[in-house]
Amino acid sequence: MSANSASTTTGTGEPTGSGTGFRIPKVPFWAQIVSGLVLGVLLGWLARSQDIGWLHTTLDQVGHIFVQLLKLAVAPLVFFAILVSITNLRKVNNAARLAGRTLLWFMITSLIAVAIGLAIGLITNPGSGTGLTPKDGKLPESNGSWLDFLTGIIPTDVITPFTELNVLQIVFMAAVAGIAALQLGDKAKPILALSESVLALLQKALWWVIRLAPLGTVGLIGYAIADYGWDLIGKYATFTADVYIGCALVMFGVYPLLLATVAKVSPLQFFKGAWPAIQLAFVSRSSVGTMPVTQKVTERLGVPKEYASFAVPFGATTKMDGCAAIYPALAAIFIAQIFDVQLGIGDYILIAFVSVIGSAATAGLTGATVMLTLTLSTLGLPLEGVGLLLAIDPILDMMRTATNVAGQALVPVIVASREGILDHDAYNSASASPVDAFEKDAVEPGADADADAERKDAVPVPA
């Protein structure tokens, strides 16, 4: 026996014994995120209290670079994800029925979310006693209207939507290309193969950005504290609490109820499986940036890969219970109270209508300014009210995006369960795997590949 054989391995394959040196323990991704949050708050407080200009600037640049890296991948990622997802529907029986049911549940959950937002706003009166006045507001740099929303779906050329990051137009072009590819059949196979390869490449690059999320958290949270301070946050205390409570009620109240009564599956198991995506969404504030993780957790929850690859990208650009339902409902009430405008029953109905129909305007990016301006312009409220909320938006956007992503994973589970194509064994065994495990599976399919193949073969025709 050689000297090297003195070391042994544990059941997990980790070497032990005198033959191994000291190994630095790997810090779980969730712990890295929490550490980033704490460090960001401390550095932000230090930069503001001690008036450290260079630290303030550094935090701003770190957060800005992280968001820009996410946005860099958004345009091509959305295009190829939507194109591939639509063409993947050809592998699923009764694809039109699945797509219709997905859209229906998007609308149902959005209506429930906006109703909760309105109820909380009417009970708490978030605009009262803030000390804010109409003079504190300012017009946003960009805004949305129904005319812009409807006419802006169709691009004037194929380049501008990518350079100006108009996600709605990118989704339109991708949908047209996907449907055309389905119609072409075998002739489109080379294009589809190329699209799938490009999508895999983009997802791999995005994984690298996702790994930077703890560092991005330091910058984003630190800059928010350094720039705005706790005093300003205090003025929005009721509104901030309303957004967090509303999102929590939807995510931890409505969603579990739907899972237990409609999908007839364990809510706890859902959150156990979906938590990596929800956690990342809270930090990144981007549904599209979180999309690869959301799709992977959805598949691990037993949703057939071919259906998940359609429902998740579709949801990442249109399913926004936090940004497009709860938030604009509360914000409209908040702004109306600041500007002393009385809202009636008709106005509340309009808010619900905008939330369901106009949610695609949020486009899965950080922030919900376009959706808010669309809501305010529909109600006839002053757009200067948007300026009142810009300062607090980063803090609100974390919880809003986490709710968005939870809903984007929820609906495919509900639809798959009701259509009889959910793998309950996979659902019940799903675990909160670390983010790097999802990256490995996405790029180097291993054990999950066989299970995916088996589920594909076993997908029944819905009754």
C-alpha positions as a Markdown table, in Angstrom:
| # | Residue | x | y | z |
|---|---|---|---|---|
| 1 | Met | 0.0 | 0.0 | 0.0 |
| 2 | Ser | 1.4 | 3.4 | -1.0 |
| 3 | Ala | 1.6 | 6.3 | 1.3 |
| 4 | Asn | -1.0 | 8.1 | -0.6 |
| 5 | Ser | -3.5 | 5.4 | 0.0 |
| 6 | Ala | -3.7 | 6.3 | 3.7 |
| 7 | Ser | -6.4 | 8.9 | 2.9 |
| 8 | Thr | -9.9 | 7.6 | 2.5 |
| 9 | Thr | -13.1 | 9.0 | 1.1 |
| 10 | Thr | -16.5 | 9.5 | 2.8 |
| 11 | Gly | -19.8 | 8.4 | 1.4 |
| 12 | Thr | -20.1 | 11.7 | -0.4 |
| 13 | Gly | -16.8 | 11.3 | -2.2 |
| 14 | Glu | -15.0 | 14.0 | -0.1 |
| 15 | Pro | -11.4 | 12.9 | 0.8 |
| 16 | Thr | -10.6 | 12.7 | 4.5 |
| 17 | Gly | -7.6 | 11.7 | 6.7 |
| 18 | Ser | -4.1 | 12.8 | 7.0 |
| 19 | Gly | -3.4 | 12.7 | 3.3 |
| 20 | Thr | -5.6 | 15.8 | 2.6 |
| 21 | Gly | -4.9 | 19.4 | 3.3 |
| 22 | Phe | -7.1 | 22.1 | 4.7 |
| 23 | Arg | -10.1 | 22.8 | 2.5 |
| 24 | Ile | -12.0 | 26.1 | 2.7 |
| 25 | Pro | -15.7 | 25.3 | 3.2 |
| 26 | Lys | -17.9 | 26.4 | 0.4 |
| 27 | Val | -20.3 | 29.1 | 1.4 |
| 28 | Pro | -23.9 | 28.4 | 0.3 |
| 29 | Phe | -25.3 | 30.8 | -2.3 |
| 30 | Trp | -28.1 | 31.9 | 0.0 |
| 31 | Ala | -25.6 | 32.8 | 2.7 |
| 32 | Gln | -23.6 | 34.8 | 0.2 |
| 33 | Ile | -26.8 | 36.7 | -0.7 |
| 34 | Val | -27.6 | 37.4 | 3.0 |
| 35 | Ser | -24.0 | 38.5 | 3.6 |
| 36 | Gly | -24.3 | 40.9 | 0.6 |
| 37 | Leu | -27.5 | 42.4 | 2.0 |
| 38 | Val | -26.0 | 43.0 | 5.4 |
| 39 | Leu | -22.7 | 44.4 | 4.0 |
| 40 | Gly | -24.6 | 46.6 | 1.6 |
| 41 | Val | -26.7 | 48.1 | 4.5 |
| 42 | Leu | -23.6 | 48.7 | 6.6 |
| 43 | Leu | -21.6 | 50.3 | 3.8 |
| 44 | Gly | -24.6 | 52.4 | 2.7 |
| 45 | Trp | -25.1 | 53.7 | 6.2 |
| 46 | Leu | -21.3 | 54.4 | 6.5 |
| 47 | Ala | -21.2 | 56.3 | 3.2 |
| 48 | Arg | -24.2 | 58.4 | 4.2 |
| 49 | Ser | -23.4 | 59.1 | 7.9 |
| 50 | Gln | -19.7 | 59.8 | 7.3 |
| 51 | Asp | -20.3 | 61.5 | 3.9 |
| 52 | Ile | -17.8 | 59.3 | 2.1 |
| 53 | Gly | -18.1 | 60.3 | -1.5 |
| 54 | Trp | -15.9 | 57.7 | -3.0 |
| 55 | Leu | -17.8 | 54.9 | -1.2 |
| 56 | His | -21.1 | 56.3 | -2.4 |
| 57 | Thr | -19.9 | 56.3 | -6.0 |
| 58 | Thr | -18.4 | 52.8 | -5.7 |
| 59 | Leu | -21.6 | 51.3 | -4.5 |
| 60 | Asp | -23.5 | 53.0 | -7.3 |
| 61 | Gln | -21.1 | 51.7 | -9.9 |
| 62 | Val | -21.1 | 48.2 | -8.6 |
| 63 | Gly | -24.9 | 48.0 | -8.6 |
| 64 | His | -25.1 | 49.7 | -12.0 |
| 65 | Ile | -22.6 | 47.3 | -13.6 |
| 66 | Phe | -24.5 | 44.2 | -12.2 |
| 67 | Val | -27.8 | 45.5 | -13.6 |
| 68 | Gln | -26.2 | 46.4 | -16.9 |
| 69 | Leu | -24.8 | 42.9 | -17.2 |
| 70 | Leu | -28.2 | 41.4 | -16.7 |
| 71 | Lys | -29.7 | 43.8 | -19.3 |
| 72 | Leu | -27.0 | 42.9 | -21.7 |
| 73 | Ala | -28.3 | 39.4 | -22.1 |
| 74 | Val | -32.0 | 40.3 | -21.9 |
| 75 | Ala | -32.7 | 41.1 | -25.6 |
| 76 | Pro | -31.2 | 38.0 | -27.2 |
| 77 | Leu | -32.2 | 35.8 | -24.3 |
| 78 | Val | -35.9 | 36.8 | -24.6 |
| 79 | Phe | -35.9 | 36.4 | -28.4 |
| 80 | Phe | -34.4 | 32.9 | -28.5 |
| 81 | Ala | -36.2 | 31.7 | -25.3 |
| 82 | Ile | -39.6 | 32.7 | -26.7 |
| 83 | Leu | -38.8 | 31.3 | -30.2 |
| 84 | Val | -37.5 | 28.0 | -28.9 |
| 85 | Ser | -40.3 | 27.7 | -26.3 |
| 86 | Ile | -43.0 | 28.1 | -29.0 |
| 87 | Thr | -41.4 | 25.5 | -31.3 |
| 88 | Asn | -41.0 | 23.1 | -28.3 |
| 89 | Leu | -44.8 | 23.1 | -28.0 |
| 90 | Arg | -44.9 | 20.8 | -31.0 |
| 91 | Lys | -43.5 | 18.1 | -28.7 |
| 92 | Val | -46.5 | 18.4 | -26.3 |
| 93 | Asn | -49.9 | 17.0 | -26.9 |
| 94 | Asn | -52.7 | 19.5 | -27.1 |
| 95 | Ala | -50.3 | 22.5 | -27.1 |
| 96 | Ala | -53.0 | 25.0 | -27.9 |
| 97 | Arg | -55.0 | 23.9 | -24.8 |
| 98 | Leu | -52.0 | 24.2 | -22.6 |
| 99 | Ala | -51.2 | 27.7 | -23.8 |
| 100 | Gly | -54.7 | 28.8 | -23.3 |
| 101 | Arg | -54.9 | 27.4 | -19.8 |
| 102 | Thr | -51.6 | 29.0 | -19.0 |
| 103 | Leu | -52.8 | 32.5 | -20.1 |
| 104 | Leu | -56.1 | 31.9 | -18.2 |
| 105 | Trp | -54.3 | 31.2 | -14.9 |
| 106 | Phe | -52.1 | 34.2 | -15.5 |
| 107 | Met | -55.2 | 36.4 | -15.6 |
| 108 | Ile | -56.9 | 34.7 | -12.7 |
| 109 | Thr | -53.9 | 35.1 | -10.3 |
| 110 | Ser | -53.4 | 38.7 | -11.5 |
| 111 | Leu | -57.0 | 39.6 | -10.7 |
| 112 | Ile | -56.6 | 38.1 | -7.2 |
| 113 | Ala | -53.4 | 40.0 | -6.7 |
| 114 | Val | -54.8 | 43.4 | -7.7 |
| 115 | Ala | -57.8 | 42.8 | -5.5 |
| 116 | Ile | -55.5 | 42.3 | -2.5 |
| 117 | Gly | -53.5 | 45.4 | -3.4 |
| 118 | Leu | -56.7 | 47.5 | -3.6 |
| 119 | Ala | -58.0 | 46.2 | -0.4 |
| 120 | Ile | -54.8 | 46.9 | 1.5 |
| 121 | Gly | -54.6 | 50.4 | 0.0 |
| 122 | Leu | -58.2 | 51.2 | 1.0 |
| 123 | Ile | -57.7 | 49.9 | 4.5 |
| 124 | Thr | -54.3 | 51.6 | 5.3 |
| 125 | Asn | -54.5 | 54.9 | 3.3 |
| 126 | Pro | -50.7 | 54.8 | 2.5 |
| 127 | Gly | -50.7 | 58.5 | 1.2 |
| 128 | Ser | -52.0 | 60.0 | 4.4 |
| 129 | Gly | -49.6 | 61.5 | 7.0 |
| 130 | Thr | -46.5 | 61.1 | 4.9 |
| 131 | Gly | -45.6 | 64.8 | 4.7 |
| 132 | Leu | -45.2 | 64.5 | 1.0 |
| 133 | Thr | -46.9 | 67.1 | -1.3 |
| 134 | Pro | -47.5 | 67.3 | -5.1 |
| 135 | Lys | -44.4 | 69.6 | -5.2 |
| 136 | Asp | -42.2 | 66.6 | -4.3 |
| 137 | Gly | -43.2 | 64.8 | -7.5 |
| 138 | Lys | -41.7 | 65.1 | -10.9 |
| 139 | Leu | -42.4 | 63.8 | -14.4 |
| 140 | Pro | -40.8 | 60.5 | -15.3 |
| 141 | Glu | -38.3 | 60.4 | -18.1 |
| 142 | Ser | -40.4 | 57.9 | -19.9 |
| 143 | Asn | -44.1 | 56.9 | -19.6 |
| 144 | Gly | -46.6 | 54.6 | -21.1 |
| 145 | Ser | -50.0 | 55.1 | -22.6 |
| 146 | Trp | -52.5 | 52.7 | -24.2 |
| 147 | Leu | -51.7 | 54.2 | -27.6 |
| 148 | Asp | -48.0 | 53.6 | -27.1 |
| 149 | Phe | -48.6 | 50.2 | -25.7 |
| 150 | Leu | -50.9 | 49.0 | -28.5 |
| 151 | Thr | -49.0 | 50.6 | -31.4 |
| 152 | Gly | -45.6 | 49.9 | -29.8 |
| 153 | Ile | -46.0 | 46.1 | -30.1 |
| 154 | Ile | -45.1 | 46.0 | -33.8 |
| 155 | Pro | -41.5 | 47.3 | -34.4 |
| 156 | Thr | -40.6 | 49.5 | -37.3 |
| 157 | Asp | -37.5 | 47.4 | -38.0 |
| 158 | Val | -35.7 | 44.4 | -36.6 |
| 159 | Ile | -32.7 | 46.2 | -35.1 |
| 160 | Thr | -34.2 | 49.0 | -32.9 |
| 161 | Pro | -36.0 | 46.7 | -30.4 |
| 162 | Phe | -32.7 | 45.1 | -29.5 |
| 163 | Thr | -30.7 | 48.4 | -29.3 |
| 164 | Glu | -33.4 | 50.2 | -27.3 |
| 165 | Leu | -34.3 | 47.0 | -25.3 |
| 166 | Asn | -38.0 | 47.1 | -26.2 |
| 167 | Val | -38.9 | 43.7 | -24.8 |
| 168 | Leu | -42.5 | 43.8 | -25.9 |
| 169 | Gln | -41.4 | 44.2 | -29.5 |
| 170 | Ile | -38.8 | 41.5 | -29.1 |
| 171 | Val | -41.5 | 39.1 | -27.8 |
| 172 | Phe | -43.7 | 39.9 | -30.8 |
| 173 | Met | -40.9 | 39.2 | -33.3 |
| 174 | Ala | -39.9 | 36.0 | -31.5 |
| 175 | Ala | -43.5 | 34.8 | -31.5 |
| 176 | Val | -43.9 | 35.4 | -35.2 |
| 177 | Ala | -40.6 | 33.6 | -35.9 |
| 178 | Gly | -41.6 | 30.7 | -33.7 |
| 179 | Ile | -45.0 | 30.3 | -35.4 |
| 180 | Ala | -43.4 | 30.6 | -38.8 |
| 181 | Ala | -40.9 | 27.9 | -37.9 |
| 182 | Leu | -43.7 | 25.6 | -36.8 |
| 183 | Gln | -45.4 | 26.1 | -40.1 |
| 184 | Leu | -42.2 | 25.4 | -42.1 |
| 185 | Gly | -41.7 | 22.1 | -40.4 |
| 186 | Asp | -38.5 | 20.2 | -41.4 |
| 187 | Lys | -37.2 | 23.1 | -43.4 |
| 188 | Ala | -36.8 | 25.1 | -40.2 |
| 189 | Lys | -34.8 | 22.4 | -38.3 |
| 190 | Pro | -31.3 | 24.0 | -39.0 |
| 191 | Ile | -32.6 | 27.4 | -37.7 |
| 192 | Leu | -34.1 | 25.7 | -34.6 |
| 193 | Ala | -30.9 | 23.8 | -33.9 |
| 194 | Leu | -28.9 | 27.1 | -34.2 |
| 195 | Ser | -31.5 | 28.9 | -31.9 |
| 196 | Glu | -31.2 | 26.2 | -29.3 |
| 197 | Ser | -27.4 | 26.4 | -29.3 |
| 198 | Val | -27.4 | 30.2 | -29.0 |
| 199 | Leu | -29.9 | 30.0 | -26.2 |
| 200 | Ala | -27.7 | 27.5 | -24.3 |
| 201 | Leu | -24.7 | 29.9 | -24.9 |
| 202 | Leu | -26.7 | 32.9 | -23.6 |
| 203 | Gln | -27.8 | 31.0 | -20.5 |
| 204 | Lys | -24.3 | 29.9 | -19.7 |
| 205 | Ala | -23.1 | 33.5 | -19.9 |
| 206 | Leu | -26.0 | 34.6 | -17.8 |
| 207 | Trp | -25.1 | 32.0 | -15.1 |
| 208 | Trp | -21.8 | 33.8 | -14.7 |
| 209 | Val | -23.6 | 37.1 | -14.1 |
| 210 | Ile | -25.9 | 35.3 | -11.6 |
| 211 | Arg | -22.9 | 34.2 | -9.6 |
| 212 | Leu | -22.1 | 37.9 | -9.2 |
| 213 | Ala | -25.5 | 38.5 | -7.5 |
| 214 | Pro | -24.0 | 38.7 | -3.9 |
| 215 | Leu | -21.6 | 41.5 | -5.1 |
| 216 | Gly | -24.4 | 43.2 | -7.0 |
| 217 | Thr | -26.5 | 43.1 | -3.8 |
| 218 | Val | -23.9 | 45.0 | -1.9 |
| 219 | Gly | -23.9 | 47.8 | -4.5 |
| 220 | Leu | -27.7 | 48.0 | -5.0 |
| 221 | Ile | -28.7 | 47.9 | -1.4 |
| 222 | Gly | -25.7 | 50.0 | -0.3 |
| 223 | Tyr | -26.5 | 52.7 | -2.9 |
| 224 | Ala | -30.2 | 52.8 | -1.9 |
| 225 | Ile | -29.3 | 53.4 | 1.7 |
| 226 | Ala | -26.5 | 55.9 | 1.0 |
| 227 | Asp | -28.5 | 57.9 | -1.5 |
| 228 | Tyr | -31.9 | 58.0 | 0.1 |
| 229 | Gly | -31.3 | 57.2 | 3.8 |
| 230 | Trp | -33.6 | 55.9 | 6.4 |
| 231 | Asp | -35.4 | 59.3 | 6.8 |
| 232 | Leu | -36.8 | 59.2 | 3.3 |
| 233 | Ile | -37.7 | 55.5 | 3.7 |
| 234 | Gly | -39.6 | 56.5 | 6.8 |
| 235 | Lys | -41.9 | 58.8 | 4.8 |
| 236 | Tyr | -42.9 | 55.8 | 2.8 |
| 237 | Ala | -43.2 | 53.4 | 5.7 |
| 238 | Thr | -46.9 | 52.6 | 5.3 |
| 239 | Phe | -46.6 | 52.3 | 1.5 |
| 240 | Thr | -43.5 | 50.1 | 1.8 |
| 241 | Ala | -45.2 | 47.9 | 4.4 |
| 242 | Asp | -48.3 | 47.7 | 2.2 |
| 243 | Val | -46.3 | 46.4 | -0.8 |
| 244 | Tyr | -44.4 | 43.8 | 1.3 |
| 245 | Ile | -47.5 | 42.7 | 3.1 |
| 246 | Gly | -49.5 | 42.5 | -0.2 |
| 247 | Cys | -46.8 | 40.5 | -1.9 |
| 248 | Ala | -46.5 | 38.2 | 1.1 |
| 249 | Leu | -50.2 | 37.6 | 1.2 |
| 250 | Val | -50.2 | 36.6 | -2.5 |
| 251 | Met | -47.0 | 34.5 | -2.3 |
| 252 | Phe | -47.6 | 32.8 | 1.0 |
| 253 | Gly | -51.4 | 32.9 | 1.2 |
| 254 | Val | -53.0 | 32.8 | -2.2 |
| 255 | Tyr | -50.4 | 30.6 | -3.9 |
| 256 | Pro | -50.4 | 27.9 | -1.3 |
| 257 | Leu | -54.2 | 27.9 | -1.3 |
| 258 | Leu | -54.3 | 27.4 | -5.1 |
| 259 | Leu | -51.7 | 24.7 | -4.8 |
| 260 | Ala | -53.6 | 22.8 | -2.2 |
| 261 | Thr | -57.1 | 23.2 | -3.6 |
| 262 | Val | -56.6 | 23.5 | -7.4 |
| 263 | Ala | -53.4 | 21.6 | -8.1 |
| 264 | Lys | -53.8 | 19.3 | -5.0 |
| 265 | Val | -50.1 | 19.3 | -4.2 |
| 266 | Ser | -48.1 | 20.3 | -1.2 |
| 267 | Pro | -47.5 | 24.0 | -0.9 |
| 268 | Leu | -44.4 | 23.5 | 1.3 |
| 269 | Gln | -42.9 | 21.2 | -1.3 |
| 270 | Phe | -43.5 | 23.9 | -4.0 |
| 271 | Phe | -41.6 | 26.5 | -2.0 |
| 272 | Lys | -38.8 | 24.0 | -1.2 |
| 273 | Gly | -38.3 | 23.4 | -4.9 |
| 274 | Ala | -38.9 | 27.0 | -6.1 |
| 275 | Trp | -36.9 | 28.8 | -3.4 |
| 276 | Pro | -33.6 | 29.2 | -5.4 |
| 277 | Ala | -35.5 | 31.2 | -8.1 |
| 278 | Ile | -37.4 | 33.3 | -5.6 |
| 279 | Gln | -34.3 | 34.1 | -3.7 |
| 280 | Leu | -32.4 | 35.1 | -6.8 |
| 281 | Ala | -35.3 | 37.2 | -8.0 |
| 282 | Phe | -35.3 | 39.1 | -4.7 |
| 283 | Val | -31.7 | 40.2 | -5.2 |
| 284 | Ser | -31.5 | 40.6 | -9.0 |
| 285 | Arg | -34.9 | 42.4 | -9.4 |
| 286 | Ser | -35.2 | 40.9 | -12.8 |
| 287 | Ser | -37.7 | 38.2 | -13.9 |
| 288 | Val | -35.8 | 37.7 | -17.2 |
| 289 | Gly | -32.4 | 37.5 | -15.4 |
| 290 | Thr | -33.8 | 34.8 | -13.1 |
| 291 | Met | -35.5 | 32.9 | -16.0 |
| 292 | Pro | -33.0 | 30.1 | -16.3 |
| 293 | Val | -33.3 | 29.2 | -12.6 |
| 294 | Thr | -37.1 | 29.6 | -12.7 |
| 295 | Gln | -37.3 | 27.2 | -15.7 |
| 296 | Lys | -35.0 | 24.7 | -14.0 |
| 297 | Val | -36.9 | 24.7 | -10.7 |
| 298 | Thr | -40.2 | 24.3 | -12.6 |
| 299 | Glu | -38.9 | 21.3 | -14.4 |
| 300 | Arg | -37.6 | 19.8 | -11.1 |
| 301 | Leu | -41.1 | 20.3 | -9.7 |
| 302 | Gly | -42.3 | 17.8 | -12.2 |
| 303 | Val | -43.5 | 20.0 | -15.0 |
| 304 | Pro | -42.7 | 18.5 | -18.4 |
| 305 | Lys | -39.6 | 20.2 | -19.9 |
| 306 | Glu | -41.3 | 21.0 | -23.2 |
| 307 | Tyr | -44.2 | 22.7 | -21.5 |
| 308 | Ala | -42.0 | 24.5 | -18.9 |
| 309 | Ser | -39.8 | 25.8 | -21.7 |
| 310 | Phe | -42.9 | 27.6 | -23.1 |
| 311 | Ala | -44.6 | 28.7 | -19.9 |
| 312 | Val | -41.7 | 30.1 | -18.0 |
| 313 | Pro | -40.3 | 32.4 | -20.7 |
| 314 | Phe | -43.8 | 33.5 | -21.5 |
| 315 | Gly | -44.4 | 34.2 | -17.8 |
| 316 | Ala | -41.1 | 36.0 | -17.4 |
| 317 | Thr | -42.3 | 38.7 | -19.9 |
| 318 | Thr | -46.0 | 38.9 | -19.1 |
| 319 | Lys | -46.7 | 37.4 | -15.6 |
| 320 | Met | -46.2 | 40.1 | -13.0 |
| 321 | Asp | -48.3 | 39.8 | -9.9 |
| 322 | Gly | -46.0 | 42.0 | -7.9 |
| 323 | Cys | -45.0 | 44.7 | -10.4 |
| 324 | Ala | -48.2 | 44.8 | -12.5 |
| 325 | Ala | -51.0 | 44.0 | -10.0 |
| 326 | Ile | -50.2 | 44.7 | -6.3 |
| 327 | Tyr | -47.8 | 47.6 | -6.9 |
| 328 | Pro | -49.8 | 49.8 | -9.3 |
| 329 | Ala | -53.0 | 49.3 | -7.3 |
| 330 | Leu | -51.3 | 50.5 | -4.1 |
| 331 | Ala | -49.4 | 53.2 | -6.0 |
| 332 | Ala | -52.5 | 54.6 | -7.6 |
| 333 | Ile | -54.2 | 55.0 | -4.2 |
| 334 | Phe | -51.0 | 56.5 | -2.7 |
| 335 | Ile | -50.6 | 59.1 | -5.5 |
| 336 | Ala | -54.4 | 59.9 | -5.5 |
| 337 | Gln | -54.2 | 60.7 | -1.8 |
| 338 | Ile | -51.1 | 62.8 | -2.2 |
| 339 | Phe | -52.7 | 64.9 | -5.0 |
| 340 | Asp | -56.1 | 64.9 | -3.2 |
| 341 | Val | -57.9 | 63.0 | -6.0 |
| 342 | Gln | -60.9 | 60.9 | -5.1 |
| 343 | Leu | -61.1 | 57.5 | -6.8 |
| 344 | Gly | -64.4 | 55.7 | -7.4 |
| 345 | Ile | -65.5 | 52.2 | -8.1 |
| 346 | Gly | -65.0 | 52.7 | -11.8 |
| 347 | Asp | -61.4 | 53.7 | -11.2 |
| 348 | Tyr | -60.7 | 50.5 | -9.2 |
| 349 | Ile | -62.2 | 48.5 | -12.0 |
| 350 | Leu | -59.9 | 50.3 | -14.5 |
| 351 | Ile | -56.9 | 49.5 | -12.2 |
| 352 | Ala | -57.8 | 45.8 | -12.4 |
| 353 | Phe | -58.3 | 45.9 | -16.1 |
| 354 | Val | -54.9 | 47.6 | -16.7 |
| 355 | Ser | -53.2 | 45.0 | -14.4 |
| 356 | Val | -54.5 | 42.1 | -16.3 |
| 357 | Ile | -54.2 | 43.4 | -19.9 |
| 358 | Gly | -51.2 | 45.7 | -19.6 |
| 359 | Ser | -48.8 | 43.5 | -17.5 |
| 360 | Ala | -46.6 | 42.8 | -20.5 |
| 361 | Ala | -45.5 | 46.4 | -20.4 |
| 362 | Thr | -43.3 | 45.6 | -17.4 |
| 363 | Ala | -41.2 | 43.4 | -19.7 |
| 364 | Gly | -39.5 | 41.4 | -17.0 |
| 365 | Leu | -36.9 | 44.1 | -16.3 |
| 366 | Thr | -36.0 | 45.8 | -13.1 |
| 367 | Gly | -38.6 | 48.4 | -12.1 |
| 368 | Ala | -42.2 | 48.9 | -13.0 |
| 369 | Thr | -42.3 | 52.6 | -14.0 |
| 370 | Val | -43.9 | 52.0 | -17.5 |
| 371 | Met | -46.7 | 49.9 | -15.9 |
| 372 | Leu | -47.3 | 52.6 | -13.3 |
| 373 | Thr | -47.4 | 55.4 | -15.8 |
| 374 | Leu | -49.8 | 53.3 | -17.9 |
| 375 | Thr | -52.1 | 52.9 | -14.9 |
| 376 | Leu | -51.9 | 56.6 | -13.9 |
| 377 | Ser | -52.6 | 57.8 | -17.5 |
| 378 | Thr | -55.6 | 55.5 | -17.7 |
| 379 | Leu | -57.0 | 56.9 | -14.4 |
| 380 | Gly | -56.1 | 60.5 | -15.3 |
| 381 | Leu | -53.8 | 60.9 | -12.3 |
| 382 | Pro | -50.8 | 63.2 | -12.5 |
| 383 | Leu | -47.7 | 61.5 | -13.9 |
| 384 | Glu | -45.6 | 63.6 | -11.5 |
| 385 | Gly | -46.7 | 61.1 | -8.9 |
| 386 | Val | -44.3 | 58.6 | -10.4 |
| 387 | Gly | -41.4 | 60.8 | -9.2 |
| 388 | Leu | -42.7 | 60.4 | -5.6 |
| 389 | Leu | -42.0 | 56.7 | -5.8 |
| 390 | Leu | -38.7 | 56.5 | -7.7 |
| 391 | Ala | -36.6 | 57.0 | -4.6 |
| 392 | Ile | -38.1 | 54.0 | -2.8 |
| 393 | Asp | -38.4 | 51.8 | -5.9 |
| 394 | Pro | -35.3 | 49.6 | -5.4 |
| 395 | Ile | -36.5 | 48.5 | -2.0 |
| 396 | Leu | -40.0 | 47.7 | -3.3 |
| 397 | Asp | -38.8 | 46.0 | -6.5 |
| 398 | Met | -37.0 | 43.2 | -4.6 |
| 399 | Met | -40.2 | 41.9 | -3.1 |
| 400 | Arg | -42.3 | 42.6 | -6.2 |
| 401 | Thr | -39.9 | 40.6 | -8.4 |
| 402 | Ala | -39.8 | 37.7 | -5.9 |
| 403 | Thr | -43.6 | 37.6 | -6.1 |
| 404 | Asn | -43.5 | 37.7 | -9.9 |
| 405 | Val | -41.1 | 34.8 | -10.2 |
| 406 | Ala | -43.0 | 32.7 | -7.6 |
| 407 | Gly | -46.1 | 33.2 | -9.8 |
| 408 | Gln | -44.2 | 32.3 | -12.9 |
| 409 | Ala | -43.3 | 28.9 | -11.4 |
| 410 | Leu | -46.7 | 28.4 | -9.8 |
| 411 | Val | -48.9 | 28.6 | -12.9 |
| 412 | Pro | -47.1 | 25.8 | -14.9 |
| 413 | Val | -47.4 | 23.6 | -11.8 |
| 414 | Ile | -51.2 | 24.3 | -11.6 |
| 415 | Val | -51.8 | 23.8 | -15.3 |
| 416 | Ala | -49.7 | 20.6 | -15.5 |
| 417 | Ser | -51.4 | 19.1 | -12.5 |
| 418 | Arg | -54.9 | 19.9 | -13.8 |
| 419 | Glu | -54.0 | 18.5 | -17.2 |
| 420 | Gly | -52.6 | 15.3 | -15.7 |
| 421 | Ile | -49.0 | 15.8 | -17.0 |
| 422 | Leu | -47.4 | 16.7 | -13.7 |
| 423 | Asp | -44.8 | 14.2 | -12.4 |
| 424 | His | -45.9 | 13.9 | -8.8 |
| 425 | Asp | -42.9 | 11.8 | -7.8 |
| 426 | Ala | -40.5 | 14.5 | -9.1 |
| 427 | Tyr | -42.6 | 17.2 | -7.4 |
| 428 | Asn | -42.5 | 15.5 | -4.0 |
| 429 | Ser | -38.8 | 14.9 | -4.2 |
| 430 | Ala | -37.8 | 18.4 | -5.5 |
| 431 | Ser | -35.2 | 20.0 | -3.2 |
| 432 | Ala | -33.8 | 23.5 | -2.8 |
| 433 | Ser | -30.6 | 22.8 | -4.7 |
| 434 | Pro | -27.9 | 25.5 | -4.7 |
| 435 | Val | -27.7 | 27.8 | -7.7 |
| 436 | Asp | -24.5 | 26.2 | -9.0 |
| 437 | Ala | -26.3 | 22.8 | -9.2 |
| 438 | Phe | -28.8 | 24.3 | -11.6 |
| 439 | Glu | -26.0 | 25.8 | -13.6 |
| 440 | Lys | -24.3 | 22.4 | -14.0 |
| 441 | Asp | -27.6 | 20.7 | -14.9 |
| 442 | Ala | -28.5 | 23.4 | -17.4 |
| 443 | Val | -25.1 | 23.1 | -19.3 |
| 444 | Glu | -24.2 | 19.5 | -18.6 |
| 445 | Pro | -27.4 | 17.5 | -18.3 |
| 446 | Gly | -26.7 | 14.5 | -16.1 |
| 447 | Ala | -29.1 | 12.4 | -14.0 |
| 448 | Asp | -32.0 | 14.6 | -14.8 |
| 449 | Ala | -31.7 | 13.9 | -18.5 |
| 450 | Asp | -33.1 | 10.4 | -18.2 |
| 451 | Ala | -35.9 | 11.5 | -16.0 |
| 452 | Asp | -36.7 | 14.3 | -18.6 |
| 453 | Ala | -36.8 | 11.7 | -21.4 |
| 454 | Glu | -39.0 | 9.4 | -19.4 |
| 455 | Arg | -41.5 | 12.2 | -18.6 |
| 456 | Lys | -41.5 | 13.3 | -22.3 |
| 457 | Asp | -42.4 | 9.7 | -23.4 |
| 458 | Ala | -45.0 | 9.5 | -20.6 |
| 459 | Val | -46.8 | 12.8 | -21.3 |
| 460 | Pro | -50.5 | 11.7 | -21.8 |
| 461 | Val | -53.1 | 13.3 | -24.0 |
| 462 | Pro | -55.2 | 15.6 | -21.7 |
| 463 | Ala | -58.8 | 14.6 | -21.3 |
